[in-house]
Amino acid sequence: MPDSSDNMTLLFNSPRPSSATNSDLAFKGNFVYAGTYDGFRILQYASGNQGRQLVHFLCNGAQGDVSVYKNLLFRSVDAPQSNDTCNSTNVTASTPGMFEGIQIFDVSDPENPVHVNSVPTDCGSHTHTLVPDPANNRVFVYVSSYPLGNAALGPNCQPLATPGGGHGKISIVEVPLDNPQAATVSPYFLDEGTEVGDYLGFQFTACHDISVFTALNLAAAACLTEGQVWDISNPAEPEFLYRYDNPNIKPENIDLFHSSAFSWDGSIIAWGDESGGGGAARGVDPNDNQGRVWFTDTETGEDLASFKLPRSITTSPCTMHNFNFVPNRAGNNILVSAAYTGGTTVVDVDALIAGASEADAEIGFAIPPDSNTWS
């Protein structure tokens, strides 16, 4: 199998500066913000296919999901920490005073970030999503988290079997842009009909990741056992609109809705199934329905098409992971997705919806040596 298609070319790379896992990416202008399990990196891209790392800012705690708005960077911590500073160490969830949640940094000087606040949230922050509110000079941070695994079970994070448990919410962090130290947290409880997930013996309702389309006041929430679409006209109080319940997403297979993304015109939602929980070789059979991205009509929730790598990847882990629609001059809907050991794939979604095979709809792919592409 070739390492890449003819039309995929590496522009530059930046080797990781430590053994810590590299996780999620955020972009602003020609800056790339790369989350890691030990902090984050800021890289700068320049014309002539040149790039350089400006800083590797150490701040312990997985997962390291990052977002940037104006001069603030937000980072998710979903591993119990001994305190809320960047000098913390990993501890158990039962440790008194332990911290999980959202960290906030001032990155106005990209070579010298400053940690300005740590905001604790129930069950930590596995991922988060920004909802800017420029009219009120603030940003809302939608925090996705869940009580999956013994290491995650803190005092405010219990599975359904525990009285008062099950989580069943996201945390909404309101951050004044001119005073991030004054951030506050409130809960948004999921719709009562949200399907209960049963993963590895832990039962709960929760979301893994959320995407927003602010121009349409919509959010697409990947809530583990189902997708949900919310009205976020009032970002402080989302309103449930409808659910996307795909029968192929089966908790008994350790399938879960992992990510979502809107097309650039908002007419299509992509939903990703992280089958195997991100630890299994779900790319072996290109024709099965595990580890796919599913495309639906935003207005109706109707299934439109789905995509999986059109070649067998026998290594582990392999499943469709983080993805985004990207703009192009032709105006058609192009999705770029990471697939762990399957590398990166670029797909013409319009062609898929029109009936093209996955092999014909795939525009290009790249599988670096020892690939483990997260985002």
C-alpha positions in Angstrom: 0.0 0.0 0.0 1.5 3.4 -0.9 2.2 5.9 1.8 0.1 8.6 0.1 -1.8 9.4 -3.1 0.0 11.4 -5.8 -1.8 14.6 -4.9 -1.0 14.7 -1.2 2.3 16.5 -0.4 4.0 17.2 2.9 4.7 20.9 3.4 6.5 20.7 6.7 6.5 18.8 10.0 7.5 19.5 13.5 8.6 16.5 15.5 7.1 16.3 19.0 9.4 17.7 21.6 8.5 15.1 24.3 7.1 11.6 24.6 3.7 13.0 25.6 0.7 12.3 23.3 -0.1 15.0 20.7 -3.9 15.5 20.7 -6.0 18.3 19.2 -5.3 21.3 16.9 -6.6 24.8 16.7 -5.8 27.5 14.1 -5.7 31.3 14.0 -4.2 33.1 11.1 -0.8 31.4 10.4 -0.5 30.0 13.9 -1.2 26.4 14.8 -2.0 25.5 18.4 -1.3 21.9 19.1 -2.6 20.4 22.3 -0.5 17.7 24.1 -0.9 15.6 27.3 1.8 17.8 28.9 0.7 21.2 27.7 0.5 22.7 24.3 2.7 23.9 21.4 2.4 27.0 19.3 3.7 26.8 15.7 3.9 29.4 13.0 3.5 28.7 9.3 5.2 30.9 6.7 5.2 31.2 2.9 7.6 28.9 1.1 6.3 25.9 3.0 8.2 26.8 6.1 7.1 26.3 9.7 8.7 26.6 13.2 7.8 25.9 16.7 7.5 29.1 18.8 7.0 27.5 22.2 6.3 24.2 23.9 4.4 25.3 27.0 4.5 22.7 29.7 1.3 22.3 31.7 0.5 18.8 32.8 -2.8 17.0 32.2 -4.5 15.1 29.4 -6.5 15.4 27.1 -5.2 18.8 26.0 -8.0 19.7 23.6 -7.3 23.4 22.6 -9.3 26.3 21.2 -8.3 29.9 20.6 -10.3 33.1 20.5 -8.7 36.5 20.3 -5.8 36.4 22.8 -7.1 33.6 24.9 -6.3 29.9 24.6 -8.5 27.3 26.3 -7.3 23.8 27.2 -9.1 20.7 28.5 -7.9 18.7 31.4 -9.5 15.3 31.9 -6.9 13.6 34.1 -7.1 14.4 37.9 -4.4 16.8 38.9 -2.8 17.5 42.3 -3.7 21.2 42.0 -4.9 23.8 39.4 -1.4 25.1 38.4 0.8 24.0 35.5 3.2 22.3 38.0 0.6 19.7 38.9 1.1 15.9 38.9 -1.3 13.1 38.1 -3.3 11.9 41.0 -6.4 9.7 41.6 -9.9 11.2 41.3 -10.5 10.7 45.0 -7.6 13.0 46.0 -8.9 16.0 48.1 -8.6 19.2 46.2 -7.8 17.6 42.9 -8.4 19.6 39.7 -10.0 18.8 36.4 -11.6 21.2 34.0 -10.7 24.2 31.7 -7.4 26.0 31.8 -7.2 29.5 30.3 -4.0 31.1 28.9 -3.1 34.6 27.5 -1.3 34.0 24.2 -1.1 37.6 23.0 2.7 37.0 23.0 2.8 33.6 21.3 6.3 32.9 22.5 5.5 33.6 26.1 2.0 32.3 27.1 0.7 33.1 30.5 -1.6 30.8 32.6 -4.4 33.1 33.8 -7.1 30.8 35.3 -8.2 27.2 35.9 -11.9 26.5 36.0 -13.0 23.2 37.6 -15.8 21.3 35.9 -17.7 18.2 37.0 -16.1 15.1 35.4 -13.3 17.3 34.1 -13.1 18.4 30.4 -12.6 15.6 27.9 -13.2 18.1 25.0 -14.6 21.6 24.8 -16.2 23.9 22.2 -16.1 27.7 22.0 -19.3 29.8 21.4 -18.2 33.5 21.1 -20.6 36.2 22.2 -18.8 39.4 20.9 -21.8 41.6 21.6 -21.2 41.0 25.3 -17.4 40.7 25.1 -17.5 37.1 26.4 -17.1 33.5 25.2 -19.0 30.4 26.3 -17.1 27.2 26.6 -19.2 24.0 26.2 -17.5 21.3 28.2 -18.0 17.6 27.3 -17.1 15.0 29.8 -18.3 11.7 31.2 -17.7 9.2 34.0 -16.1 6.4 32.0 -13.5 4.3 33.8 -12.5 4.2 37.5 -9.8 6.9 37.0 -12.6 9.4 36.1 -14.8 8.9 39.1 -14.5 12.0 41.2 -16.9 13.3 43.9 -19.1 15.0 41.2 -18.7 12.4 38.5 -20.5 9.1 39.1 -22.0 6.4 36.9 -25.8 5.8 36.8 -25.7 3.0 39.3 -24.6 5.5 42.0 -27.5 7.5 43.5 -27.5 10.9 41.8 -25.1 9.6 39.2 -25.1 9.3 35.5 -23.7 12.8 34.8 -26.3 13.7 32.1 -25.0 17.2 31.3 -22.4 19.5 29.8 -20.8 22.3 31.8 -21.1 25.8 30.3 -18.2 28.1 31.3 -18.9 31.8 30.8 -15.6 33.7 30.4 -15.5 37.6 30.3 -12.8 38.3 27.7 -11.4 41.2 29.7 -11.5 39.3 33.0 -11.0 35.6 32.5 -10.3 35.2 36.2 -14.1 35.9 36.7 -15.2 32.8 34.7 -18.3 31.0 36.0 -19.8 27.6 35.5 -23.4 26.4 35.0 -24.9 23.0 33.9 -26.9 22.2 30.8 -28.8 19.0 31.5 -29.3 16.7 28.5 -32.8 16.0 27.1 -34.7 13.5 29.3 -34.9 11.1 26.4 -31.2 10.9 25.8 -30.2 7.2 25.4 -28.2 5.8 28.3 -24.8 4.5 27.3 -23.4 1.3 28.7 -19.7 1.2 28.1 -17.4 -1.3 29.8 -19.9 -1.6 32.6 -20.3 2.1 33.2 -23.8 3.6 32.5 -24.3 7.3 31.9 -25.6 10.0 29.5 -23.0 12.5 28.3 -21.5 14.1 25.2 -18.0 13.5 23.8 -17.7 16.5 21.5 -19.8 19.4 20.2 -19.6 21.6 17.0 -21.3 24.9 16.6 -22.5 26.9 13.6 -22.9 30.4 15.1 -24.4 32.0 12.0 -27.3 29.5 12.2 -27.4 29.3 16.0 -27.0 25.5 15.9 -24.9 23.0 17.8 -24.3 19.4 16.8 -23.5 17.3 19.9 -21.9 13.9 19.6 -23.5 12.4 22.8 -21.9 9.0 22.7 -25.0 6.9 22.0 -26.7 9.4 19.8 -26.2 12.7 18.0 -28.2 15.8 19.1 -28.9 19.1 17.4 -29.5 22.1 19.7 -30.7 25.7 19.2 -28.0 28.0 20.7 -29.8 31.3 20.0 -29.2 31.9 23.7 -25.8 30.2 24.1 -26.1 30.2 27.9 -29.2 28.0 27.6 -29.1 25.5 24.6 -32.5 24.1 23.5 -32.8 20.5 22.3 -34.2 20.2 18.8 -33.9 16.6 17.7 -31.7 13.5 18.0 -29.9 11.4 15.4 -30.0 7.8 16.4 -28.1 5.6 14.0 -28.7 1.8 14.6 -25.1 1.0 13.5 -23.7 2.8 16.6 -23.9 0.0 19.1 -22.4 0.3 22.6 -21.9 -3.5 22.8 -19.4 -3.0 20.0 -17.8 -0.1 22.0 -19.1 2.2 19.2 -19.7 5.8 20.2 -20.5 9.1 18.5 -17.1 10.9 18.9 -17.2 14.1 16.8 -19.4 16.2 14.7 -18.8 19.0 12.1 -21.0 21.3 10.0 -20.4 21.9 6.3 -19.5 25.5 5.4 -23.1 26.3 4.4 -24.5 24.5 7.4 -26.6 22.1 5.3 -24.8 18.9 6.2 -23.6 17.5 9.5 -20.9 14.9 9.7 -21.0 12.5 12.7 -18.0 10.3 13.5 -18.2 6.8 15.1 -15.1 6.1 17.2 -15.7 2.3 17.1 -13.5 0.4 19.5 -13.1 3.4 21.7 -10.1 4.5 19.8 -8.1 1.4 20.7 -9.2 -1.2 18.1 -8.3 -2.1 14.5 -11.7 -1.0 13.0 -10.2 -0.3 9.5 -9.7 -4.0 8.6 -12.9 -4.3 6.6 -13.6 -1.2 4.4 -17.2 -2.4 3.8 -18.5 -2.8 7.4 -20.3 -0.1 9.3 -17.9 0.4 12.2 -15.7 3.4 12.5 -17.4 5.5 9.8 -18.3 9.1 9.3 -22.1 9.5 8.7 -23.5 12.5 6.8 -27.0 13.9 7.6 -29.2 16.7 6.4 -29.1 19.4 9.0 -32.7 20.5 8.6 -34.3 17.0 8.5 -31.8 14.7 10.1 -32.1 12.4 7.1 -29.1 10.1 6.3 -27.3 11.2 3.2 -24.2 9.0 2.9 -21.3 7.6 4.9 -17.5 7.1 4.5 -14.8 4.8 5.6 -11.3 4.3 4.4 -11.6 2.4 1.1 -8.6 0.1 1.9 -7.8 -2.3 4.6 -5.8 -1.0 7.6 -4.9 -4.0 9.8 -3.0 -2.1 12.4 -4.5 -0.7 15.7 -5.9 1.8 16.5 -7.8 2.6 13.3 -11.1 4.4 13.1 -12.3 7.7 11.7 -11.3 10.3 14.4 -11.3 14.1 14.3 -12.4 15.8 11.1 -13.4 19.1 9.5 -15.0 20.5 6.4 -12.5 22.7 4.5 -13.2 25.5 2.0 -12.2 25.3 -1.6 -12.6 27.5 -4.7 -15.2 25.2 -6.3 -17.5 25.6 -3.3 -18.1 21.9 -2.8 -18.1 20.0 0.5 -14.7 18.5 1.3 -14.0 16.7 4.5 -10.5 16.1 5.9 -10.4 13.4 8.6 -7.7 11.7 10.8 -7.9 8.0 11.0 -5.1 7.0 13.5 -2.9 4.4 11.9 -5.0 5.0 8.7 -3.4 8.5 8.4 -5.3 11.4 6.9 -8.0 11.2 4.2 -9.6 13.9 2.0 -13.1 13.2 0.8 -15.5 14.8 -1.7 -18.8 14.6 0.3 -20.9 15.9 -2.5 -19.7 13.1 -4.7 -20.5 10.5 -2.0 -24.0 11.9 -1.6 -24.5 11.8 -5.4 -23.7 8.0 -5.3 -19.9 7.8 -5.9 -18.0 4.9 -4.3 -15.8 5.7 -1.4 -12.7 5.0 -3.5 -13.9 7.4 -6.2 -15.0 10.1 -3.7 -11.6 10.1 -1.9 -9.6 12.9 -3.3 -6.3 12.0 -1.6 -4.7 10.4 1.5 -1.5 10.3 3.4 -0.2 7.6 5.8 3.1 8.7 7.3 5.5 6.1 8.6 4.3 4.8 12.0 1.2 6.9 11.5 -1.1 7.6 14.5 -2.9 10.6 13.3 -5.2 12.1 15.9 -6.5 15.4 14.3 
